[in-house]
Amino acid sequence: MTDLLTLIALPMAAGGLPFPEFSPALVSIDFGFVGLGTFHLRWYALAYIAGIMLAWQYATALINRPAMFGGTSPATKDDLDDIMFWIILGIILGGRFGYVLFYMVPYQQDVIAANPLSVLKIWDGGMSFHGGLIGVTLAIAMIARRRKLSLLPLGDIAGVVAPIGIMFGRLANFINAELYGRKTDSALGVIFPEGYVPGSTPSAYDWVAKQWVYTGHEFARHPSQLYEAVLEGLLPVVVASLLIWKFGALKKPGLIAGLFLLMYGTGRSVVENFRLPDSFASNLPFGLTMGMILSAPMWIGGAWLVWNALKPKPLHSPD
């Protein structure tokens, strides 16, 4: 365990708050006696599970109230179960292949060339939210077409429940001491461990010694994961829920889906100014980051969905 005096002295010297040194795993079970090594039940995996389960429950509560959609629910329980299965695949496959497409192909071709199978190593890290969003969108569209369901109301349900998973995921990023922010003199700055442990994921955690590793040269950094948890997760789900439960927003198909895209795109673009960009993608023009660029289509799509939902509908004269 890291010496207590070091834990106190390092943050004070660096001028920031100490990092709460949770283990990246809730529990670790040694199966070495049967040749399987150690199994780590990581907070990141639990975040995915909790986010999906809560989203499922919230979506079920919505479809069980057809009046909220104007009288007819857009899906049955069986439809929702089918959709959730494909959404999970969309999150995993879309998230990984999005990372490969947006980050590895442009910037890490040497890694792919050295080991083409690295594109499949999801356990080594590397998931793109925007890729996962594409995967989820394709999954919902496929099920809507297969089961002859209306696409926009399903998108609205996804728009209010998705931020739950995003919030949990960003909290797990914080616990993992990953995706942290740029240097800061702010009172909110946190001293994240930045040591490197070969073969360890996260790289600053020593699984053998069971402790975080510091170099002694850390700086206070923005806890950008927490900023994202609020702006990309908590705020969108609160705003969307208020509009749904108090103002009947689900009666305007596409409105909640569009607002989610706009709020996420805005929140992500704001936080990118505080988040430390990937070293291999840090020299983009005009001070942009990859997160900002990938969020631009969300602004466009979200604005169109909101406009389409709010525009006056033509009156049909009787025959």
VOBA-1610 file (N, C-alpha, C; in pm, whole numbers, padded with zeros to 5 digits, always signed):
BEGIN
Met+00084-00119+00000Met+00000+00000+00000Met+00088+00124+00000Thr+00052+00224-00081Thr+00130+00346-00087Thr+00138+00410+00050Asp+00256+00459+00088Asp+00277+00519+00217Asp+00182+00637+00238Leu+00122+00646+00358Leu+00022+00748+00387Leu+00080+00888+00373Leu+00204+00908+00418Leu+00265+01040+00409Leu+00282+01082+00263Thr+00315+00985+00178Thr+00330+01014+00035Thr+00197+01057-00025Leu+00089+00988+00016Leu-00044+01022-00036Leu-00083+01164+00002Ile-00038+01208+00120Ile-00073+01343+00166Ile+00019+01447+00103Ala+00150+01417+00104Ala+00248+01516+00060Ala+00243+01542-00089Leu+00222+01437-00171Leu+00225+01454-00316Leu+00117+01548-00366Pro-00011+01531-00327Pro-00114+01624-00373Pro-00089+01766-00324Met-00039+01782-00200Met-00015+01917-00149Met+00096+01984-00229Ala+00203+01908-00262Ala+00313+01965-00339Ala+00270+02001-00480Ala+00181+01921-00536Ala+00136+01945-00674Ala+00020+02043-00679Gly-00035+02077-00565Gly-00141+02177-00562Gly-00276+02127-00605Gly-00309+02002-00576Gly-00437+01949-00617Gly-00493+01853-00514Leu-00613+01800-00542Leu-00677+01705-00453Leu-00622+01566-00477Pro-00616+01482-00374Pro-00566+01346-00393Pro-00665+01262-00471Phe-00614+01171-00550Phe-00698+01077-00624Phe-00747+00970-00527Pro-00878+00945-00522Pro-00929+00839-00432Pro-00890+00702-00487Glu-00794+00639-00426Glu-00729+00523-00486Glu-00810+00394-00472Phe-00924+00389-00539Phe-00998+00265-00547Phe-00924+00169-00640Ser-00936+00042-00612Ser-00885-00057-00707Ser-00973-00056-00830Pro-00916-00072-00951Pro-00999-00079-01072Pro-01095-00197-01072Ala-01072-00293-00982Ala-01159-00410-00973Ala-01229-00413-00838Leu-01357-00444-00839Leu-01431-00458-00714Leu-01379-00577-00636Val-01363-00688-00706Val-01306-00810-00646Val-01212-00875-00746Ser-01112-00945-00694Ser-01020-01023-00777Ser-01016-01164-00721Ile-01040-01262-00805Ile-01046-01402-00762Ile-00937-01479-00834Asp-00855-01547-00759Asp-00743-01622-00816Asp-00789-01764-00852Phe-00789-01792-00982Phe-00823-01926-01029Phe-00697-01999-01076Gly-00582-01956-01023Gly-00457-02017-01064Gly-00449-02165-01036Phe-00523-02209-00936Phe-00517-02351-00899Phe-00578-02440-01007Val-00655-02380-01098Val-00708-02458-01210Val-00652-02407-01343Gly-00546-02326-01333Gly-00478-02280-01454Gly-00547-02168-01528Leu-00639-02096-01463Leu-00713-01989-01530Leu-00665-01850-01492Gly-00567-01840-01404Gly-00516-01708-01365Gly-00613-01635-01273Thr-00603-01503-01273Thr-00684-01420-01183Thr-00796-01352-01261Phe-00915-01360-01207Phe-01032-01293-01266Phe-01058-01165-01190His-01061-01053-01262His-01087-00923-01202His-01227-00875-01242Leu-01315-00858-01146Leu-01447-00799-01172Leu-01430-00649-01165Arg-01411-00585-01280Arg-01374-00444-01285Arg-01496-00353-01276Trp-01470-00234-01221Trp-01575-00134-01211Trp-01627-00095-01349Tyr-01539-00097-01449Tyr-01581-00058-01583Tyr-01686-00155-01636Ala-01664-00284-01614Ala-01762-00384-01657Ala-01893-00368-01580Leu-01880-00340-01450Leu-02000-00320-01369Leu-02077-00197-01415Ala-02004-00094-01461Ala-02070+00026-01511Ala-02154-00006-01633Tyr-02100-00088-01724Tyr-02177-00131-01841Tyr-02302-00207-01798Ile-02285-00301-01706Ile-02397-00384-01662Ile-02504-00299-01594Ala-02461-00213-01501Ala-02557-00128-01430Ala-02628-00034-01525Gly-02554+00026-01619Gly-02615+00117-01714Gly-02719+00050-01802Ile-02685-00070-01849Ile-02778-00144-01935Ile-02903-00187-01858Met-02885-00237-01736Met-02999-00283-01657Met-03093-00168-01620Leu-03036-00055-01577Leu-03120+00059-01542Leu-03190+00117-01665Ala-03119+00120-01777Ala-03180+00167-01901Ala-03296+00077-01942Trp-03276-00052-01926Trp-03381-00150-01957Trp-03505-00125-01871Gln-03484-00105-01741Gln-03596-00081-01651Gln-03669+00048-01685Tyr-03592+00153-01715Tyr-03654+00282-01749Tyr-03733+00269-01879Ala-03674+00204-01979Ala-03744+00185-02106Ala-03872+00105-02088Thr-03867+00003-02002Thr-03986-00078-01975Thr-04095+00007-01910Ala-04055+00094-01817Ala-04153+00181-01752Ala-04221+00273-01853Leu-04147+00316-01954Leu-04204+00405-02055Leu-04301+00332-02147Ile-04261+00216-02197Ile-04349+00146-02293Ile-04475+00094-02224Asn-04471+00081-02091Asn-04589+00037-02018Asn-04689+00150-01996Arg-04657+00269-02047Arg-04745+00385-02034Arg-04774+00442-02174Pro-04860+00374-02249Pro-04887+00417-02388Pro-04940+00560-02398Ala-05006+00610-02294Ala-05060+00746-02299Ala-04948+00849-02317Met-04829+00816-02271Met-04718+00910-02282Met-04674+00927-02427Phe-04710+00830-02512Phe-04677+00837-02654Phe-04796+00881-02739Gly-04900+00922-02672Gly-05019+00967-02745Gly-05125+00862-02758Gly-05110+00750-02686Gly-05214+00647-02687Gly-05168+00510-02726Thr-05059+00499-02801Thr-05009+00370-02846Thr-04861+00357-02815Ser-04827+00250-02745Ser-04686+00227-02712Ser-04610+00187-02838Pro-04486+00236-02856Pro-04411+00204-02978Pro-04354+00064-02980Ala-04360-00009-02868Ala-04300-00143-02864Ala-04365-00224-02752Thr-04359-00355-02767Thr-04404-00446-02662Thr-04284-00488-02578Lys-04310-00561-02471Lys-04201-00611-02388Lys-04110-00702-02469Asp-04167-00787-02554Asp-04085-00876-02638Asp-04000-00795-02735Asp-04060-00690-02793Asp-03983-00603-02882Asp-03863-00543-02807Leu-03889-00494-02686Leu-03783-00429-02609Leu-03672-00528-02574Asp-03710-00650-02536Asp-03609-00750-02505Asp-03520-00776-02626Asp-03579-00786-02743Asp-03503-00809-02865Asp-03413-00689-02894Ile-03468-00570-02879Ile-03391-00449-02905Ile-03270-00439-02812Met-03289-00469-02684Met-03180-00457-02588Met-03067-00553-02621Phe-03099-00672-02666Phe-02995-00768-02704Phe-02908-00712-02815Trp-02971-00658-02918Trp-02896-00604-03031Trp-02826-00473-02996Ile-02885-00397-02904Ile-02819-00274-02859Ile-02687-00307-02788Ile-02688-00412-02704Ile-02565-00451-02636Ile-02457-00487-02738Leu-02495-00563-02841Leu-02399-00595-02947Leu-02353-00468-03019Gly-02448-00377-03041Gly-02413-00251-03109Gly-02314-00169-03028Ile-02333-00166-02895Ile-02241-00091-02808Ile-02101-00150-02817Ile-02091-00281-02803Ile-01960-00346-02799Ile-01890-00343-02934Leu-01961-00391-03038Leu-01898-00398-03170Leu-01878-00259-03230Gly-01982-00174-03217Gly-01969-00039-03270Gly-01863+00041-03198Gly-01859+00026-03065Gly-01760+00099-02986Gly-01618+00059-03023Arg-01596-00072-03040Arg-01461-00117-03073Arg-01421-00081-03216Phe-01507-00111-03311Phe-01470-00083-03450Phe-01470+00067-03479Gly-01549+00142-03402Gly-01539+00287-03414Gly-01403+00337-03369Tyr-01352+00279-03260Tyr-01218+00317-03213Tyr-01113+00281-03317Val-01128+00163-03374Val-01032+00121-03478Val-01038+00217-03597Leu-01158+00252-03641Leu-01175+00337-03759Leu-01131+00481-03732Phe-01169+00535-03617Phe-01145+00677-03590Phe-01005+00705-03532Tyr-00946+00606-03466Tyr-00821+00632-03397Tyr-00705+00543-03444Met-00731+00414-03461Met-00620+00325-03497Met-00581+00337-03644Val-00679+00338-03733Val-00648+00346-03876Val-00575+00477-03911Pro-00619+00593-03861Pro-00547+00716-03896Pro-00414+00732-03823Tyr-00403+00681-03699Tyr-00289+00716-03616Tyr-00204+00598-03568Gln-00256+00477-03576Gln-00183+00363-03520Gln-00172+00249-03621Gln-00145+00284-03745Gln-00133+00180-03847Gln-00017+00086-03819Asp+00088+00137-03751Asp+00200+00050-03717Asp+00159-00059-03620Val+00066-00027-03528Val+00016-00127-03433Val-00062-00234-03507Ile-00147-00192-03600Ile-00226-00288-03678Ile-00136-00374-03765Ala-00036-00311-03827Ala+00055-00385-03914Ala+00135-00489-03836Ala+00175-00452-03714Ala+00253-00545-03632Ala+00168-00662-03583Asn+00041-00636-03558Asn-00048-00741-03508Asn-00190-00710-03550Pro-00232-00758-03668Pro-00368-00728-03717Pro-00478-00769-03621Leu-00452-00872-03540Leu-00555-00917-03446Leu-00575-00819-03331Ser-00488-00718-03322Ser-00504-00619-03215Ser-00636-00543-03226Val-00692-00538-03347Val-00820-00467-03363Val-00932-00538-03289Leu-00912-00664-03255Leu-01015-00740-03184Leu-00994-00741-03033Lys-00882-00689-02985Lys-00849-00699-02843Lys-00922-00592-02762Ile-01049-00612-02746Ile-01131-00516-02673Ile-01090-00511-02526Trp-01033-00621-02475Trp-00993-00626-02335Trp-00869-00540-02306Asp-00800-00496-02409Asp-00685-00408-02391Asp-00724-00261-02390Gly-00852-00233-02394Gly-00899-00094-02396Gly-00916-00043-02537Gly-00985+00069-02548Gly-01007+00129-02679Gly-01151+00112-02725Met-01239+00199-02675Met-01379+00199-02716Met-01417+00343-02751Ser-01488+00360-02860Ser-01532+00491-02904Ser-01680+00508-02877Phe-01716+00616-02805Phe-01859+00641-02783Phe-01930+00662-02916His-01869+00739-03005His-01935+00769-03132His-01954+00643-03216Gly-01857+00551-03208Gly-01875+00423-03276Gly-01987+00343-03214Gly-01994+00345-03079Gly-02103+00276-03012Gly-02238+00335-03047Leu-02244+00467-03062Leu-02368+00534-03102Leu-02413+00487-03240Ile-02319+00476-03331Ile-02352+00426-03465Ile-02403+00282-03456Gly-02336+00200-03374Gly-02379+00061-03358Gly-02519+00051-03301Val-02548+00133-03201Val-02682+00132-03139Val-02787+00180-03238Thr-02756+00284-03314Thr-02850+00337-03413Thr-02884+00231-03517Leu-02781+00161-03565Leu-02804+00056-03665Leu-02886-00058-03604Ala-02860-00092-03478Ala-02934-00200-03413Ala-03083-00164-03401Ile-03111-00041-03357Ile-03251+00002-03342Ile-03319+00007-03478Ala-03251+00059-03578Ala-03309+00067-03712Ala-03339-00071-03767Met-03248-00167-03743Met-03268-00303-03793Met-03390-00367-03729Ile-03402-00355-03596Ile-03516-00416-03527Ile-03645-00346-03563Ala-03642-00214-03578Ala-03762-00140-03617Ala-03813-00189-03752Arg-03721-00211-03845Arg-03762-00259-03977Arg-03811-00403-03971Arg-03739-00486-03894Arg-03775-00628-03887Arg-03912-00646-03822Arg-03938-00570-03718Arg-04063-00587-03643Arg-04169-00484-03681Lys-04138-00404-03784Lys-04233-00303-03833Lys-04275-00207-03721Leu-04173-00151-03654Leu-04195-00054-03548Leu-04157+00085-03597Ser-04216+00186-03535Ser-04184+00324-03570Ser-04048+00361-03512Leu-03959+00412-03596Leu-03821+00434-03556Leu-03804+00551-03458Leu-03869+00664-03484Leu-03845+00783-03402Leu-03883+00765-03255Pro-03998+00705-03223Pro-04028+00684-03080Pro-03925+00593-03012Leu-03874+00494-03084Leu-03769+00408-03027Leu-03643+00490-03002Gly-03613+00581-03094Gly-03499+00669-03075Gly-03517+00760-02955Asp-03641+00803-02930Asp-03668+00886-02813Asp-03641+00809-02683Ile-03685+00683-02680Ile-03659+00601-02561Ile-03509+00587-02540Ala-03437+00559-02648Ala-03292+00547-02637Ala-03230+00678-02591Gly-03286+00789-02636Gly-03231+00920-02602Gly-03241+00954-02455Val-03338+00899-02385Val-03352+00930-02243Val-03280+00826-02156Val-03264+00703-02205Val-03200+00601-02121Val-03049+00590-02146Ala-03002+00628-02265Ala-02859+00616-02294Ala-02772+00696-02198Pro-02812+00819-02159Pro-02726+00895-02067Pro-02700+00825-01934Ile-02787+00733-01895Ile-02764+00660-01770Ile-02635+00579-01781Gly-02623+00503-01891Gly-02503+00425-01912Gly-02380+00512-01930Ile-02397+00625-01999Ile-02283+00716-02019Ile-02232+00767-01886Met-02323+00805-01796Met-02282+00857-01666Met-02202+00753-01587Phe-02253+00629-01583Phe-02181+00525-01512Phe-02045+00496-01576Gly-02041+00499-01708Gly-01915+00475-01777Gly-01810+00580-01744Arg-01850+00707-01739Arg-01756+00814-01707Arg-01710+00805-01561Leu-01796+00766-01470Leu-01754+00745-01333Leu-01651+00633-01324Ala-01671+00528-01405Ala-01573+00419-01408Ala-01440+00466-01467Asn-01445+00556-01566Asn-01321+00614-01619Asn-01245+00686-01508Phe-01316+00754-01421Phe-01252+00825-01310Phe-01185+00726-01215Ile-01258+00621-01179Ile-01202+00519-01089Ile-01079+00454-01151Asn-01079+00438-01284Asn-00966+00378-01354Asn-00850+00474-01375Ala-00867+00601-01335Ala-00764+00704-01356Ala-00723+00712-01503Glu-00824+00714-01590Glu-00799+00720-01734Glu-00882+00834-01793Leu-00842+00880-01910Leu-00912+00987-01979Leu-00922+01113-01892Tyr-00819+01137-01813Tyr-00820+01254-01727Tyr-00790+01380-01808Gly-00793+01495-01738Gly-00789+01623-01807Gly-00651+01686-01817Arg-00652+01807-01869Arg-00530+01885-01885Arg-00487+01941-01749Lys-00364+01990-01744Lys-00312+02050-01621Lys-00396+02171-01583Thr-00409+02193-01452Thr-00490+02304-01404Thr-00442+02353-01269Asp-00466+02481-01242Asp-00443+02538-01110Asp-00574+02550-01033Ser-00681+02501-01092Ser-00812+02509-01029Ser-00816+02429-00899Ala-00901+02474-00808Ala-00919+02400-00683Ala-00980+02262-00706Leu-01036+02241-00827Leu-01096+02112-00859Leu-00993+02013-00913Gly-00869+02057-00932Gly-00768+01970-00989Gly-00742+01848-00903Val-00718+01735-00968Val-00694+01608-00900Val-00558+01554-00943Ile-00483+01496-00849Ile-00354+01437-00879Ile-00375+01291-00917Phe-00382+01263-01046Phe-00399+01126-01093Phe-00265+01054-01098Pro-00261+00927-01064Pro-00137+00851-01079Pro-00102+00837-01227Glu+00024+00859-01260Glu+00066+00857-01400Glu+00184+00763-01424Gly+00213+00680-01326Gly+00321+00583-01346Gly+00283+00481-01451Tyr+00383+00410-01502Tyr+00356+00310-01606Tyr+00400+00173-01556Val+00308+00078-01563Val+00337-00059-01525Val+00323-00145-01651Pro+00434-00196-01708Pro+00427-00274-01831Pro+00328-00390-01821Gly+00245-00401-01923Gly+00148-00510-01928Gly+00029-00492-01838Ser+00014-00375-01779Ser-00095-00351-01686Ser-00199-00260-01749Thr-00327-00290-01728Thr-00435-00206-01773Thr-00530-00182-01657Pro-00552-00059-01609Pro-00487+00064-01652Pro-00337+00062-01626Ser-00263+00139-01703Ser-00117+00131-01700Ser-00057+00179-01569Ala-00129+00262-01493Ala-00073+00316-01369Ala-00108+00231-01248Tyr-00172+00119-01268Tyr-00208+00033-01154Tyr-00126-00095-01159Asp-00061-00124-01049Asp+00020-00246-01037Asp-00066-00355-00975Trp-00107-00451-01059Trp-00196-00556-01012Trp-00127-00652-00916Val+00005-00662-00928Val+00080-00751-00838Val+00092-00690-00699Ala+00137-00563-00695Ala+00150-00493-00566Ala+00017-00440-00516Lys-00085-00440-00602Lys-00219-00392-00569Lys-00216-00247-00521Gln-00152-00161-00600Gln-00147-00019-00567Gln-00126+00063-00693Trp-00165+00189-00684Trp-00143+00283-00792Trp+00002+00329-00788Val+00056+00358-00905Val+00197+00395-00916Val+00210+00541-00958Tyr+00287+00617-00882Tyr+00314+00757-00912Tyr+00459+00774-00957Thr+00481+00869-01044Thr+00618+00900-01087Thr+00685+01000-00994Gly+00606+01075-00918Gly+00659+01181-00835Gly+00660+01315-00905His+00617+01316-01033His+00616+01440-01111His+00476+01471-01163Glu+00375+01423-01091Glu+00237+01445-01135Glu+00196+01590-01116Phe+00098+01631-01196Phe+00040+01764-01188Phe-00109+01752-01156Ala-00164+01857-01097Ala-00308+01862-01081Ala-00373+01870-01219Arg-00473+01790-01241Arg-00542+01786-01370Arg-00693+01795-01350His-00760+01847-01452His-00905+01851-01447His-00960+01708-01438Pro-01053+01682-01347Pro-01121+01551-01346Pro-01227+01549-01456Ser-01181+01548-01579Ser-01272+01564-01693Ser-01373+01450-01702Gln-01340+01335-01643Gln-01437+01224-01644Gln-01564+01263-01566Leu-01544+01337-01457Leu-01659+01379-01376Leu-01738+01489-01447Tyr-01666+01578-01518Tyr-01736+01679-01598Tyr-01825+01609-01701Glu-01771+01506-01765Glu-01847+01434-01868Glu-01964+01357-01806Ala-01942+01300-01687Ala-02051+01228-01621Ala-02171+01319-01600Val-02144+01446-01570Val-02253+01542-01547Val-02312+01593-01678Leu-02226+01641-01769Leu-02273+01707-01890Leu-02324+01608-01995Glu-02269+01489-02000Glu-02310+01390-02100Glu-02409+01288-02045Gly-02415+01276-01912Gly-02500+01175-01852Gly-02611+01231-01765Leu-02573+01288-01651Leu-02673+01333-01554Leu-02763+01441-01610Leu-02705+01545-01668Leu-02786+01656-01719Leu-02883+01612-01829Pro-02839+01538-01932Pro-02934+01495-02035Pro-03048+01409-01981Val-03019+01317-01889Val-03127+01230-01841Val-03225+01309-01754Val-03177+01409-01680Val-03266+01491-01598Val-03354+01579-01687Val-03292+01645-01785Val-03368+01733-01875Val-03470+01653-01955Ala-03426+01541-02013Ala-03517+01459-02094Ala-03630+01404-02010Ser-03600+01359-01889Ser-03705+01305-01801Ser-03806+01412-01763Leu-03758+01532-01735Leu-03849+01642-01702Leu-03942+01672-01819Leu-03888+01676-01939Leu-03969+01704-02057Leu-04069+01592-02085Ile-04030+01470-02055Ile-04118+01355-02080Ile-04230+01348-01977Trp-04194+01353-01849Trp-04292+01328-01744Trp-04378+01450-01712Lys-04327+01571-01741Lys-04403+01692-01707Lys-04466+01758-01829Phe-04406+01741-01946Phe-04453+01815-02063Phe-04490+01726-02182Gly-04492+01595-02163Gly-04539+01505-02267Gly-04455+01505-02394Ala-04323+01516-02379Ala-04236+01529-02496Ala-04236+01407-02587Leu-04274+01290-02534Leu-04276+01169-02618Leu-04388+01172-02721Lys-04479+01267-02709Lys-04585+01280-02808Lys-04537+01351-02934Lys-04414+01398-02931Lys-04353+01460-03049Lys-04234+01373-03090Pro-04259+01273-03176Pro-04154+01176-03210Pro-04026+01242-03262Gly-03915+01199-03206Gly-03785+01249-03249Gly-03730+01361-03163Leu-03816+01423-03079Leu-03773+01538-03001Leu-03665+01500-02898Ile-03693+01396-02821Ile-03598+01357-02717Ile-03470+01303-02778Ala-03482+01226-02885Ala-03362+01175-02953Ala-03276+01291-03002Gly-03340+01392-03061Gly-03266+01507-03110Gly-03201+01587-02999Leu-03275+01606-02889Leu-03219+01681-02776Leu-03101+01606-02715Phe-03109+01474-02710Phe-02996+01397-02658Phe-02871+01420-02743Leu-02888+01413-02875Leu-02774+01434-02963Leu-02715+01574-02944Leu-02802+01674-02931Leu-02754+01811-02912Leu-02685+01828-02777Met-02744+01772-02671Met-02686+01789-02539Met-02555+01714-02526Tyr-02550+01593-02581Tyr-02424+01520-02574Tyr-02317+01591-02656Gly-02352+01631-02779Gly-02255+01699-02863Gly-02203+01826-02798Thr-02292+01900-02732Thr-02251+02023-02664Thr-02162+01991-02544Gly-02208+01898-02461Gly-02130+01862-02342Gly-01994+01808-02376Arg-01987+01720-02476Arg-01859+01662-02516Arg-01766+01769-02572Ser-01819+01859-02653Ser-01738+01964-02712Ser-01683+02058-02605Val-01764+02088-02503Val-01718+02173-02394Val-01608+02104-02315Val-01630+01979-02278Val-01533+01907-02195Val-01403+01881-02269Glu-01408+01872-02402Glu-01285+01849-02478Glu-01183+01960-02455Asn-01229+02078-02411Asn-01138+02187-02379Asn-01064+02163-02248Phe-01113+02069-02168Phe-01050+02038-02039Phe-00986+01899-02039Arg-01031+01813-02129Arg-00983+01675-02134Arg-00850+01668-02209Leu-00758+01586-02160Leu-00629+01569-02225Leu-00648+01483-02350Pro-00619+01537-02469Pro-00640+01458-02591Pro-00538+01345-02602Asp-00573+01243-02678Asp-00478+01135-02703Asp-00352+01192-02766Ser-00237+01146-02718Ser-00109+01201-02765Ser-00091+01185-02915Phe-00146+01076-02971Phe-00128+01051-03114Phe-00228+01130-03199Ala-00324+01199-03135Ala-00423+01276-03211Ala-00440+01414-03150Ser-00326+01476-03113Ser-00332+01603-03040Ser-00295+01724-03123Asn-00268+01704-03250Asn-00223+01816-03333Asn-00320+01846-03446Leu-00448+01837-03418Leu-00549+01865-03519Leu-00560+02016-03540Pro-00602+02062-03658Pro-00606+02205-03687Pro-00711+02280-03605Phe-00690+02412-03590Phe-00784+02504-03527Phe-00813+02470-03381Gly-00723+02394-03317Gly-00744+02358-03178Gly-00853+02255-03157Leu-00897+02192-03265Leu-01001+02091-03254Leu-00945+01961-03197Thr-01032+01880-03143Thr-00997+01745-03101Thr-01083+01646-03178Met-01043+01520-03174Met-01122+01419-03243Met-01263+01411-03185Gly-01276+01429-03054Gly-01409+01427-02992Gly-01499+01536-03045Met-01442+01656-03068Met-01521+01766-03123Met-01564+01735-03266Ile-01471+01684-03346Ile-01501+01655-03486Ile-01609+01549-03497Leu-01598+01443-03417Leu-01697+01335-03424Leu-01832+01378-03367Ser-01834+01484-03286Ser-01961+01532-03230Ser-02035+01623-03327Ala-01966+01674-03428Ala-02030+01767-03523Ala-02152+01705-03591Pro-02145+01579-03640Pro-02266+01520-03700Pro-02381+01507-03601Met-02349+01496-03471Met-02456+01487-03372Met-02531+01619-03362Trp-02459+01730-03374Trp-02525+01861-03376Trp-02622+01870-03494Ile-02575+01829-03611Ile-02656+01839-03733Ile-02778+01749-03723Gly-02754+01621-03687Gly-02866+01527-03676Gly-02963+01565-03567Gly-02910+01610-03453Gly-02997+01650-03343Gly-03083+01770-03378Ala-03022+01869-03444Ala-03098+01989-03482Ala-03210+01953-03580Trp-03181+01863-03674Trp-03285+01823-03770Trp-03399+01750-03700Leu-03367+01660-03607Leu-03471+01586-03536Leu-03559+01679-03453Val-03499+01775-03385Val-03578+01870-03305Val-03666+01955-03395Trp-03609+02005-03505Trp-03688+02085-03599Trp-03804+02004-03655Asn-03778+01881-03693Asn-03881+01796-03751Asn-03991+01766-03649Ala-03954+01750-03521Ala-04052+01718-03418Ala-04140+01838-03384Leu-04081+01959-03392Leu-04154+02079-03350Leu-04223+02155-03462Lys-04190+02123-03585Lys-04251+02197-03695Lys-04401+02170-03700Pro-04479+02268-03740Pro-04624+02249-03748Pro-04659+02138-03846Lys-04749+02053-03804Lys-04792+01943-03890Lys-04905+01991-03981Pro-04903+01949-04107Pro-05009+01995-04200Pro-05145+01941-04158Leu-05245+02025-04173Leu-05381+01983-04143Leu-05440+01910-04262His-05501+01794-04234His-05560+01716-04342His-05708+01748-04350Ser-05748+01801-04463Ser-05891+01832-04482Ser-05967+01705-04511Pro-06092+01696-04466Pro-06174+01575-04489Pro-06203+01559-04638Asp-06213+01434-04681Asp-06243+01404-04822Asp-06385+01446-04853
//
